[in-house]
Structures are given as C-alpha cells and as structure tokens.
Amino acid sequence: MDQGNLLQMLLLRGLGTTSLVGDRLRLVSQDWVRSGRLDPGQASALVEDVLKALRGETPELEQQAERQLERNRDQLLEDLGLARQRELDELRGRIDRLEQALRQRQISSDSSD
C-alpha cells in the first residue's frame, strides 16, 4: 500500500470518527434534554464544544494541555534527576565566566613574574 493511500485512509477514518462521535453526542444530549438533565442551550453548547475540540479549534484547550505536558515533563526530569535545558545553559554560562576569570588570573600572574 502506498503512503498517499494510507494517509488518505487515515484522514477518512478520522473524519468518520469525528462525524460518528458528533452524531452520537447529539443523540445523547437530546436524551438528556428530554429527561431534564440538561437544558437545550447547554446541550447545543456541549455538542459544539466537543466538536470544536475534535476538529482542533480550541486553542485555549491546546494551550492548557501544552502547559500540563510541560509540567509533567519537568516533573519527570526532576524525578529522574536530569537537568532542564535552562539549567544546562546557566551552568555553561557559569563555567564560561569561571574559565575567563581563571585566564585573567593566569595572565596577571604571568605578567608579574
């Protein structure tokens, strides 16, 4: 099977799944409205919010998920005892400053000899 055909099949399945979830959610929300568990305005907002999320149209949710992922990553690195990039950069800067100070001292001691 060629890659283009595989990608097309995956996209069609994704669209089909989104459509299926949307249809099912509409039916469930209608049942909730009939049973009085949800008012019609809430039902339509719920369906629209879920469909937006499925289509990737919720930047605030994506940002929230990204922040949570970063926190989880930072916690994992900390638990493993690994340094973050920012910490490595700070250490490199300190090493550079120490090496420069050492060179300055060597130059000063060589010139006084």
N, CA, C and O atoms as a printed pandas DataFrame, in Angstrom:
     atom_number atom_name residue_name chain_id  residue_number  x_coord  y_coord  z_coord
0              1         N          MET        A               1    0.846   -1.177    0.000
1              2        CA          MET        A               1    0.000    0.000    0.000
2              3         C          MET        A               1    0.891    1.240    0.000
3              4         O          MET        A               1    1.815    1.344    0.807
4              5         N          ASP        A               2    0.613    2.181   -0.907
5              6        CA          ASP        A               2    1.462    3.370   -0.970
6              7         C          ASP        A               2    1.102    4.347    0.158
7              8         O          ASP        A               2    0.005    4.307    0.715
8              9         N          GLN        A               3    2.062    5.222    0.472
9             10        CA          GLN        A               3    1.923    6.150    1.605
10            11         C          GLN        A               3    0.757    7.119    1.414
11            12         O          GLN        A               3    0.053    7.437    2.373
12            13         N          GLY        A               4    0.548    7.591    0.178
13            14        CA          GLY        A               4   -0.545    8.530   -0.086
14            15         C          GLY        A               4   -1.899    7.909    0.207
15            16         O          GLY        A               4   -2.774    8.544    0.795
16            17         N          ASN        A               5   -2.060    6.656   -0.212
17            18        CA          ASN        A               5   -3.313    5.956    0.021
18            19         C          ASN        A               5   -3.527    5.716    1.518
19            20         O          ASN        A               5   -4.645    5.846    2.017
20            21         N          LEU        A               6   -2.461    5.368    2.225
21            22        CA          LEU        A               6   -2.549    5.133    3.669
22            23         C          LEU        A               6   -2.947    6.420    4.390
23            24         O          LEU        A               6   -3.799    6.403    5.279
24            25         N          LEU        A               7   -2.333    7.522    4.007
25            26        CA          LEU        A               7   -2.664    8.806    4.621
26            27         C          LEU        A               7   -4.114    9.172    4.346
27            28         O          LEU        A               7   -4.817    9.652    5.236
28            29         N          GLN        A               8   -4.559    8.949    3.129
29            30        CA          GLN        A               8   -5.945    9.259    2.773
30            31         C          GLN        A               8   -6.906    8.408    3.611
31            32         O          GLN        A               8   -7.923    8.908    4.092
32            33         N          MET        A               9   -6.583    7.132    3.782
33            34        CA          MET        A               9   -7.436    6.254    4.591
34            35         C          MET        A               9   -7.488    6.734    6.043
35            36         O          MET        A               9   -8.554    6.745    6.660
36            37         N          LEU        A              10   -6.326    7.131    6.588
37            38        CA          LEU        A              10   -6.299    7.616    7.967
38            39         C          LEU        A              10   -7.125    8.884    8.129
39            40         O          LEU        A              10   -7.853    9.035    9.110
40            41         N          LEU        A              11   -7.014    9.796    7.164
41            42        CA          LEU        A              11   -7.804   11.025    7.222
42            43         C          LEU        A              11   -9.300   10.731    7.144
43            44         O          LEU        A              11  -10.092   11.317    7.884
44            45         N          LEU        A              12   -9.679    9.836    6.261
45            46        CA          LEU        A              12  -11.092    9.489    6.134
46            47         C          LEU        A              12  -11.613    8.820    7.400
47            48         O          LEU        A              12  -12.744    9.072    7.816
48            49         N          ARG        A              13  -10.801    7.975    8.009
49            50        CA          ARG        A              13  -11.213    7.349    9.271
50            51         C          ARG        A              13  -11.355    8.388   10.360
51            52         O          ARG        A              13  -12.287    8.329   11.162
52            53         N          GLY        A              14  -10.440    9.337   10.394
53            54        CA          GLY        A              14  -10.531   10.402   11.391
54            55         C          GLY        A              14  -11.788   11.226   11.210
55            56         O          GLY        A              14  -12.477   11.548   12.178
56            57         N          LEU        A              15  -12.083   11.567    9.963
57            58        CA          LEU        A              15  -13.303   12.329    9.689
58            59         C          LEU        A              15  -14.547   11.515   10.037
59            60         O          LEU        A              15  -15.512   12.041   10.591
60            61         N          GLY        A              16  -14.510   10.242    9.708
61            62        CA          GLY        A              16  -15.641    9.368   10.033
62            63         C          GLY        A              16  -15.838    9.244   11.526
63            64         O          GLY        A              16  -16.968    9.260   12.014
64            65         N          THR        A              17  -14.743    9.121   12.249
65            66        CA          THR        A              17  -14.828    9.025   13.706
66            67         C          THR        A              17  -15.390   10.303   14.295
67            68         O          THR        A              17  -16.237   10.260   15.187
68            69         N          THR        A              18  -14.924   11.442   13.801
69            70        CA          THR        A              18  -15.422   12.729   14.288
70            71         C          THR        A              18  -16.918   12.848   14.028
71            72         O          THR        A              18  -17.676   13.281   14.896
72            73         N          SER        A              19  -17.330   12.465   12.842
73            74        CA          SER        A              19  -18.743   12.525   12.486
74            75         C          SER        A              19  -19.565   11.584   13.370
75            76         O          SER        A              19  -20.637   11.955   13.847
76            77         N          LEU        A              20  -19.069   10.387   13.583
77            78        CA          LEU        A              20  -19.756    9.399   14.410
78            79         C          LEU        A              20  -19.895    9.897   15.847
79            80         O          LEU        A              20  -20.965    9.780   16.445
80            81         N          VAL        A              21  -18.818   10.452   16.399
81            82        CA          VAL        A              21  -18.856   10.984   17.764
82            83         C          VAL        A              21  -19.856   12.138   17.839
83            84         O          VAL        A              21  -20.637   12.222   18.787
84            85         N          GLY        A              22  -19.835   13.015   16.852
85            86        CA          GLY        A              22  -20.773   14.138   16.835
86            87         C          GLY        A              22  -22.215   13.668   16.799
87            88         O          GLY        A              22  -23.053   14.174   17.545
88            89         N          ASP        A              23  -22.510   12.704   15.938
89            90        CA          ASP        A              23  -23.877   12.176   15.843
90            91         C          ASP        A              23  -24.303   11.533   17.162
91            92         O          ASP        A              23  -25.406   11.770   17.653
92            93         N          ARG        A              24  -23.428   10.729   17.718
93            94        CA          ARG        A              24  -23.744   10.051   18.971
94            95         C          ARG        A              24  -23.930   11.052   20.111
95            96         O          ARG        A              24  -24.837   10.897   20.929
96            97         N          LEU        A              25  -23.092   12.060   20.169
97            98        CA          LEU        A              25  -23.197   13.082   21.199
98            99         C          LEU        A              25  -24.511   13.845   21.069
99           100         O          LEU        A              25  -25.142   14.172   22.074
100          101         N          ARG        A              26  -24.925   14.131   19.835
101          102        CA          ARG        A              26  -26.211   14.812   19.631
102          103         C          ARG        A              26  -27.368   13.961   20.167
103          104         O          ARG        A              26  -28.273   14.479   20.822
104          105         N          LEU        A              27  -27.333   12.656   19.886
105          106        CA          LEU        A              27  -28.394   11.765   20.368
106          107         C          LEU        A              27  -28.417   11.718   21.894
107          108         O          LEU        A              27  -29.482   11.801   22.507
108          109         N          VAL        A              28  -27.251   11.585   22.496
109          110        CA          VAL        A              28  -27.176   11.510   23.958
110          111         C          VAL        A              28  -27.640   12.821   24.581
111          112         O          VAL        A              28  -28.377   12.814   25.566
112          113         N          SER        A              29  -27.211   13.948   24.010
113          114        CA          SER        A              29  -27.611   15.236   24.577
114          115         C          SER        A              29  -29.110   15.453   24.422
115          116         O          SER        A              29  -29.735   16.056   25.294
116          117         N          GLN        A              30  -29.701   14.971   23.323
117          118        CA          GLN        A              30  -31.155   15.071   23.154
118          119         C          GLN        A              30  -31.882   14.242   24.205
119          120         O          GLN        A              30  -32.911   14.664   24.734
120          121         N          ASP        A              31  -31.344   13.058   24.507
121          122        CA          ASP        A              31  -31.922   12.224   25.566
122          123         C          ASP        A              31  -31.841   12.946   26.912
123          124         O          ASP        A              31  -32.785   12.906   27.700
124          125         N          TRP        A              32  -30.708   13.605   27.171
125          126        CA          TRP        A              32  -30.541   14.337   28.432
126          127         C          TRP        A              32  -31.515   15.511   28.514
127          128         O          TRP        A              32  -32.033   15.820   29.587
128          129         N          VAL        A              33  -31.761   16.161   27.379
129          130        CA          VAL        A              33  -32.726   17.264   27.367
130          131         C          VAL        A              33  -34.129   16.727   27.652
131          132         O          VAL        A              33  -34.864   17.309   28.449
132          133         N          ARG        A              34  -34.502   15.623   27.007
133          134        CA          ARG        A              34  -35.828   15.024   27.229
134          135         C          ARG        A              34  -36.005   14.579   28.674
135          136         O          ARG        A              34  -37.094   14.704   29.235
136          137         N          SER        A              35  -34.940   14.062   29.279
137          138        CA          SER        A              35  -35.053   13.588   30.663
138          139         C          SER        A              35  -34.920   14.722   31.677
139          140         O          SER        A              35  -35.099   14.504   32.875
140          141         N          GLY        A              36  -34.610   15.929   31.208
141          142        CA          GLY        A              36  -34.497   17.080   32.094
142          143         C          GLY        A              36  -33.140   17.229   32.758
143          144         O          GLY        A              36  -32.971   18.091   33.620
144          145         N          ARG        A              37  -32.186   16.423   32.383
145          146        CA          ARG        A              37  -30.843   16.508   32.974
146          147         C          ARG        A              37  -30.025   17.655   32.389
147          148         O          ARG        A              37  -29.009   18.051   32.959
148          149         N          LEU        A              38  -30.470   18.189   31.251
149          150        CA          LEU        A              38  -29.719   19.233   30.556
150          151         C          LEU        A              38  -30.718   20.119   29.828
151          152         O          LEU        A              38  -31.679   19.623   29.241
152          153         N          ASP        A              39  -30.493   21.437   29.863
153          154        CA          ASP        A              39  -31.403   22.298   29.093
154          155         C          ASP        A              39  -30.898   22.390   27.644
155          156         O          ASP        A              39  -29.718   22.154   27.384
156          157         N          PRO        A              40  -31.777   22.730   26.718
157          158        CA          PRO        A              40  -31.406   22.728   25.292
158          159         C          PRO        A              40  -30.203   23.599   24.960
159          160         O          PRO        A              40  -29.383   23.224   24.122
160          161         N          GLY        A              41  -30.086   24.747   25.601
161          162        CA          GLY        A              41  -28.934   25.625   25.336
162          163         C          GLY        A              41  -27.621   24.975   25.744
163          164         O          GLY        A              41  -26.622   25.066   25.030
164          165         N          GLN        A              42  -27.633   24.320   26.896
165          166        CA          GLN        A              42  -26.428   23.627   27.353
166          167         C          GLN        A              42  -26.081   22.472   26.421
167          168         O          GLN        A              42  -24.909   22.210   26.150
168          169         N          ALA        A              43  -27.114   21.785   25.933
169          170        CA          ALA        A              43  -26.881   20.640   25.056
170          171         C          ALA        A              43  -26.197   21.070   23.768
171          172         O          ALA        A              43  -25.227   20.445   23.338
172          173         N          SER        A              44  -26.700   22.138   23.148
173          174        CA          SER        A              44  -26.087   22.569   21.888
174          175         C          SER        A              44  -24.673   23.095   22.129
175          176         O          SER        A              44  -23.783   22.871   21.308
176          177         N          ALA        A              45  -24.455   23.796   23.257
177          178        CA          ALA        A              45  -23.113   24.290   23.579
178          179         C          ALA        A              45  -22.160   23.132   23.821
179          180         O          ALA        A              45  -21.007   23.175   23.392
180          181         N          LEU        A              46  -22.630   22.099   24.502
181          182        CA          LEU        A              46  -21.803   20.920   24.766
182          183         C          LEU        A              46  -21.382   20.247   23.461
183          184         O          LEU        A              46  -20.210   19.929   23.260
184          185         N          VAL        A              47  -22.350   20.037   22.587
185          186        CA          VAL        A              47  -22.052   19.394   21.304
186          187         C          VAL        A              47  -21.050   20.229   20.515
187          188         O          VAL        A              47  -20.086   19.695   19.966
188          189         N          GLU        A              48  -21.282   21.546   20.459
189          190        CA          GLU        A              48  -20.388   22.417   19.696
190          191         C          GLU        A              48  -18.982   22.437   20.285
191          192         O          GLU        A              48  -17.998   22.412   19.546
192          193         N          ASP        A              49  -18.883   22.483   21.615
193          194        CA          ASP        A              49  -17.564   22.490   22.263
194          195         C          ASP        A              49  -16.788   21.207   21.982
195          196         O          ASP        A              49  -15.592   21.244   21.695
196          197         N          VAL        A              50  -17.473   20.083   22.067
197          198        CA          VAL        A              50  -16.801   18.793   21.811
198          199         C          VAL        A              50  -16.373   18.703   20.357
199          200         O          VAL        A              50  -15.264   18.252   20.067
200          201         N          LEU        A              51  -17.229   19.122   19.442
201          202        CA          LEU        A              51  -16.872   19.066   18.026
202          203         C          LEU        A              51  -15.713   20.008   17.702
203          204         O          LEU        A              51  -14.848   19.667   16.895
204          205         N          LYS        A              52  -15.689   21.186   18.322
205          206        CA          LYS        A              52  -14.557   22.095   18.127
206          207         C          LYS        A              52  -13.267   21.440   18.612
207          208         O          LYS        A              52  -12.231   21.530   17.954
208          209         N          ALA        A              53  -13.340   20.787   19.756
209          210        CA          ALA        A              53  -12.152   20.119   20.294
210          211         C          ALA        A              53  -11.689   19.011   19.365
211          212         O          ALA        A              53  -10.488   18.842   19.151
212          213         N          LEU        A              54  -12.625   18.256   18.812
213          214        CA          LEU        A              54  -12.264   17.180   17.889
214          215         C          LEU        A              54  -11.643   17.723   16.603
215          216         O          LEU        A              54  -10.758   17.099   16.019
216          217         N          ARG        A              55  -12.114   18.889   16.170
217          218        CA          ARG        A              55  -11.572   19.494   14.951
218          219         C          ARG        A              55  -10.306   20.295   15.213
219          220         O          ARG        A              55   -9.687   20.805   14.280
220          221         N          GLY        A              56   -9.922   20.406   16.476
221          222        CA          GLY        A              56   -8.718   21.150   16.818
222          223         C          GLY        A              56   -8.926   22.647   16.785
223          224         O          GLY        A              56   -7.992   23.394   16.493
224          225         N          GLU        A              57  -10.123   23.097   17.077
225          226        CA          GLU        A              57  -10.447   24.521   17.018
226          227         C          GLU        A              57  -10.531   25.149   18.409
227          228         O          GLU        A              57  -11.258   26.121   18.609
228          229         N          THR        A              58   -9.799   24.603   19.353
229          230        CA          THR        A              58   -9.859   25.134   20.714
230          231         C          THR        A              58   -8.449   25.465   21.184
231          232         O          THR        A              58   -7.834   24.679   21.904
232          233         N          PRO        A              59   -7.932   26.623   20.782
233          234        CA          PRO        A              59   -6.558   26.968   21.141
234          235         C          PRO        A              59   -6.335   27.053   22.653
235          236         O          PRO        A              59   -5.250   26.736   23.139
236          237         N          GLU        A              60   -7.362   27.482   23.397
237          238        CA          GLU        A              60   -7.170   27.568   24.842
238          239         C          GLU        A              60   -7.003   26.187   25.465
239          240         O          GLU        A              60   -6.226   26.020   26.405
240          241         N          LEU        A              61   -7.724   25.198   24.950
241          242        CA          LEU        A              61   -7.544   23.837   25.444
242          243         C          LEU        A              61   -6.175   23.294   25.056
243          244         O          LEU        A              61   -5.521   22.606   25.840
244          245         N          GLU        A              62   -5.753   23.613   23.840
245          246        CA          GLU        A              62   -4.435   23.167   23.395
246          247         C          GLU        A              62   -3.338   23.799   24.243
247          248         O          GLU        A              62   -2.368   23.134   24.604
248          249         N          GLN        A              63   -3.491   25.082   24.560
249          250        CA          GLN        A              63   -2.502   25.759   25.399
250          251         C          GLN        A              63   -2.485   25.160   26.797
251          252         O          GLN        A              63   -1.418   24.962   27.378
252          253         N          GLN        A              64   -3.657   24.872   27.335
253          254        CA          GLN        A              64   -3.741   24.274   28.660
254          255         C          GLN        A              64   -3.091   22.880   28.647
255          256         O          GLN        A              64   -2.354   22.525   29.567
256          257         N          ALA        A              65   -3.368   22.107   27.612
257          258        CA          ALA        A              65   -2.770   20.778   27.511
258          259         C          ALA        A              65   -1.257   20.876   27.361
259          260         O          ALA        A              65   -0.519   20.065   27.920
260          261         N          GLU        A              66   -0.799   21.871   26.603
261          262        CA          GLU        A              66    0.642   22.061   26.421
262          263         C          GLU        A              66    1.319   22.428   27.743
263          264         O          GLU        A              66    2.397   21.922   28.058
264          265         N          ARG        A              67    0.674   23.317   28.518
265          266        CA          ARG        A              67    1.234   23.689   29.826
266          267         C          ARG        A              67    1.295   22.477   30.754
267          268         O          ARG        A              67    2.276   22.280   31.470
268          269         N          GLN        A              68    0.236   21.671   30.731
269          270        CA          GLN        A              68    0.209   20.470   31.579
270          271         C          GLN        A              68    1.299   19.490   31.144
271          272         O          GLN        A              68    1.954   18.870   31.981
272          273         N          LEU        A              69    1.486   19.356   29.852
273          274        CA          LEU        A              69    2.531   18.475   29.337
274          275         C          LEU        A              69    3.910   18.958   29.769
275          276         O          LEU        A              69    4.761   18.152   30.146
276          277         N          GLU        A              70    4.135   20.268   29.716
277          278        CA          GLU        A              70    5.417   20.825   30.149
278          279         C          GLU        A              70    5.648   20.572   31.632
279          280         O          GLU        A              70    6.756   20.227   32.043
280          281         N          ARG        A              71    4.583   20.747   32.448
281          282        CA          ARG        A              71    4.725   20.478   33.888
282          283         C          ARG        A              71    5.050   19.010   34.132
283          284         O          ARG        A              71    5.903   18.680   34.957
284          285         N          ASN        A              72    4.362   18.133   33.407
285          286        CA          ASN        A              72    4.627   16.693   33.556
286          287         C          ASN        A              72    6.053   16.360   33.134
287          288         O          ASN        A              72    6.730   15.571   33.794
288          289         N          ARG        A              73    6.509   16.957   32.037
289          290        CA          ARG        A              73    7.874   16.722   31.571
290          291         C          ARG        A              73    8.893   17.210   32.591
291          292         O          ARG        A              73    9.855   16.509   32.905
292          293         N          ASP        A              74    8.673   18.428   33.111
293          294        CA          ASP        A              74    9.591   18.975   34.107
294          295         C          ASP        A              74    9.628   18.101   35.353
295          296         O          ASP        A              74   10.693   17.869   35.925
296          297         N          GLN        A              75    8.460   17.615   35.771
297          298        CA          GLN        A              75    8.405   16.747   36.953
298          299         C          GLN        A              75    9.131   15.433   36.689
299          300         O          GLN        A              75    9.836   14.928   37.562
300          301         N          LEU        A              76    8.965   14.880   35.501
301          302        CA          LEU        A              76    9.648   13.637   35.150
302          303         C          LEU        A              76   11.156   13.840   35.152
303          304         O          LEU        A              76   11.891   13.017   35.697
304          305         N          LEU        A              77   11.624   14.929   34.547
305          306        CA          LEU        A              77   13.058   15.208   34.538
306          307         C          LEU        A              77   13.594   15.354   35.960
307          308         O          LEU        A              77   14.673   14.860   36.290
308          309         N          GLU        A              78   12.819   16.040   36.789
309          310        CA          GLU        A              78   13.237   16.221   38.180
310          311         C          GLU        A              78   13.283   14.875   38.909
311          312         O          GLU        A              78   14.227   14.596   39.648
312          313         N          ASP        A              79   12.264   14.051   38.696
313          314        CA          ASP        A              79   12.222   12.737   39.340
314          315         C          ASP        A              79   13.388   11.854   38.897
315          316         O          ASP        A              79   13.906   11.060   39.683
316          317         N          LEU        A              80   13.796   11.996   37.637
317          318        CA          LEU        A              80   14.910   11.205   37.111
318          319         C          LEU        A              80   16.263   11.810   37.461
319          320         O          LEU        A              80   17.308   11.198   37.237
320          321         N          GLY        A              81   16.229   13.021   38.016
321          322        CA          GLY        A              81   17.475   13.683   38.378
322          323         C          GLY        A              81   18.194   14.290   37.188
323          324         O          GLY        A              81   19.412   14.469   37.221
324          325         N          LEU        A              82   17.449   14.609   36.132
325          326        CA          LEU        A              82   18.041   15.188   34.924
326          327         C          LEU        A              82   17.826   16.700   34.909
327          328         O          LEU        A              82   16.833   17.204   35.433
328          329         N          ALA        A              83   18.764   17.406   34.306
329          330        CA          ALA        A              83   18.680   18.861   34.232
330          331         C          ALA        A              83   17.849   19.294   33.028
331          332         O          ALA        A              83   17.830   18.621   31.998
332          333         N          ARG        A              84   17.162   20.429   33.173
333          334        CA          ARG        A              84   16.443   21.037   32.058
334          335         C          ARG        A              84   17.423   21.860   31.238
335          336         O          ARG        A              84   18.511   22.191   31.709
336          337         N          GLN        A              85   17.039   22.186   30.021
337          338        CA          GLN        A              85   17.903   22.945   29.118
338          339         C          GLN        A              85   18.301   24.279   29.738
339          340         O          GLN        A              85   19.456   24.690   29.634
340          341         N          ARG        A              86   17.363   24.953   30.376
341          342        CA          ARG        A              86   17.646   26.240   31.008
342          343         C          ARG        A              86   18.739   26.092   32.070
343          344         O          ARG        A              86   19.631   26.933   32.179
344          345         N          GLU        A              87   18.656   25.015   32.847
345          346        CA          GLU        A              87   19.670   24.781   33.879
346          347         C          GLU        A              87   21.039   24.497   33.263
347          348         O          GLU        A              87   22.064   24.951   33.773
348          349         N          LEU        A              88   21.048   23.748   32.172
349          350        CA          LEU        A              88   22.315   23.480   31.478
350          351         C          LEU        A              88   22.918   24.767   30.928
351          352         O          LEU        A              88   24.127   24.981   31.019
352          353         N          ASP        A              89   22.076   25.620   30.358
353          354        CA          ASP        A              89   22.556   26.896   29.828
354          355         C          ASP        A              89   23.143   27.769   30.936
355          356         O          ASP        A              89   24.170   28.420   30.746
356          357         N          GLU        A              90   22.480   27.776   32.097
357          358        CA          GLU        A              90   23.005   28.549   33.230
358          359         C          GLU        A              90   24.372   28.017   33.671
359          360         O          GLU        A              90   25.287   28.789   33.957
360          361         N          LEU        A              91   24.491   26.700   33.719
361          362        CA          LEU        A              91   25.773   26.105   34.108
362          363         C          LEU        A              91   26.867   26.411   33.090
363          364         O          LEU        A              91   28.004   26.692   33.469
364          365         N          ARG        A              92   26.537   26.361   31.814
365          366        CA          ARG        A              92   27.527   26.698   30.780
366          367         C          ARG        A              92   28.006   28.141   30.948
367          368         O          ARG        A              92   29.195   28.428   30.805
368          369         N          GLY        A              93   27.077   29.042   31.251
369          370        CA          GLY        A              93   27.435   30.440   31.472
370          371         C          GLY        A              93   28.355   30.595   32.673
371          372         O          GLY        A              93   29.328   31.347   32.620
372          373         N          ARG        A              94   28.055   29.895   33.741
373          374        CA          ARG        A              94   28.920   29.957   34.926
374          375         C          ARG        A              94   30.311   29.410   34.623
375          376         O          ARG        A              94   31.313   29.978   35.057
376          377         N          ILE        A              95   30.371   28.314   33.883
377          378        CA          ILE        A              95   31.666   27.726   33.518
378          379         C          ILE        A              95   32.461   28.706   32.666
379          380         O          ILE        A              95   33.659   28.891   32.880
380          381         N          ASP        A              96   31.799   29.332   31.702
381          382        CA          ASP        A              96   32.479   30.317   30.849
382          383         C          ASP        A              96   33.048   31.460   31.676
383          384         O          ASP        A              96   34.187   31.878   31.464
384          385         N          ARG        A              97   32.256   31.969   32.620
385          386        CA          ARG        A              97   32.738   33.071   33.470
386          387         C          ARG        A              97   33.917   32.626   34.341
387          388         O          ARG        A              97   34.876   33.380   34.509
388          389         N          LEU        A              98   33.856   31.419   34.891
389          390        CA          LEU        A              98   34.956   30.910   35.718
390          391         C          LEU        A              98   36.226   30.711   34.890
391          392         O          LEU        A              98   37.325   31.034   35.341
392          393         N          GLU        A              99   36.070   30.177   33.676
393          394        CA          GLU        A              99   37.233   29.992   32.804
394          395         C          GLU        A              99   37.857   31.329   32.443
395          396         O          GLU        A              99   39.081   31.458   32.404
396          397         N          GLN        A             100   37.023   32.317   32.180
397          398        CA          GLN        A             100   37.527   33.646   31.848
398          399         C          GLN        A             100   38.267   34.251   33.048
399          400         O          GLN        A             100   39.337   34.837   32.881
400          401         N          ALA        A             101   37.710   34.115   34.239
401          402        CA          ALA        A             101   38.377   34.629   35.443
402          403         C          ALA        A             101   39.700   33.914   35.663
403          404         O          ALA        A             101   40.682   34.549   36.047
404          405         N          LEU        A             102   39.749   32.608   35.428
405          406        CA          LEU        A             102   40.981   31.836   35.583
406          407         C          LEU        A             102   42.040   32.309   34.577
407          408         O          LEU        A             102   43.208   32.463   34.935
408          409         N          ARG        A             103   41.639   32.538   33.333
409          410        CA          ARG        A             103   42.585   33.035   32.330
410          411         C          ARG        A             103   43.134   34.402   32.743
411          412         O          ARG        A             103   44.327   34.674   32.608
412          413         N          GLN        A             104   42.246   35.246   33.246
413          414        CA          GLN        A             104   42.686   36.578   33.696
414          415         C          GLN        A             104   43.707   36.458   34.831
415          416         O          GLN        A             104   44.685   37.205   34.863
416          417         N          ARG        A             105   43.489   35.540   35.745
417          418        CA          ARG        A             105   44.434   35.340   36.854
418          419         C          ARG        A             105   45.770   34.825   36.328
419          420         O          ARG        A             105   46.837   35.250   36.772
420          421         N          GLN        A             106   45.688   33.893   35.366
421          422        CA          GLN        A             106   46.947   33.351   34.809
422          423         C          GLN        A             106   47.721   34.427   34.091
423          424         O          GLN        A             106   48.946   34.483   34.201
424          425         N          ILE        A             107   47.033   35.288   33.352
425          426        CA          ILE        A             107   47.685   36.390   32.656
426          427         C          ILE        A             107   48.314   37.332   33.668
427          428         O          ILE        A             107   49.443   37.786   33.485
428          429         N          SER        A             108   47.574   37.626   34.747
429          430        CA          SER        A             108   48.106   38.531   35.771
430          431         C          SER        A             108   49.332   37.940   36.461
431          432         O          SER        A             108   50.298   38.655   36.729
432          433         N          SER        A             109   49.298   36.652   36.747
433          434        CA          SER        A             109   50.444   36.039   37.443
434          435         C          SER        A             109   51.636   35.889   36.494
435          436         O          SER        A             109   52.781   35.984   36.936
436          437         N          ASP        A             110   51.392   35.659   35.205
437          438        CA          ASP        A             110   52.479   35.555   34.242
438          439         C          ASP        A             110   53.161   36.918   34.041
439          440         O          ASP        A             110   54.380   36.981   33.883
440          441         N          SER        A             111   52.404   37.972   34.047
441          442        CA          SER        A             111   52.978   39.292   33.820
442          443         C          SER        A             111   53.727   39.799   35.053
443          444         O          SER        A             111   54.603   40.653   34.921
444          445         N          SER        A             112   53.410   39.304   36.230
445          446        CA          SER        A             112   54.108   39.749   37.432
446          447         C          SER        A             112   55.388   38.962   37.669
447          448         O          SER        A             112   56.198   39.349   38.511
448          449         N          ASP        A             113   55.586   37.873   36.950
449          450        CA          ASP        A             113   56.807   37.066   37.109
450          451         C          ASP        A             113   57.968   37.660   36.455
451          452         O          ASP        A             113   59.061   37.094   36.504
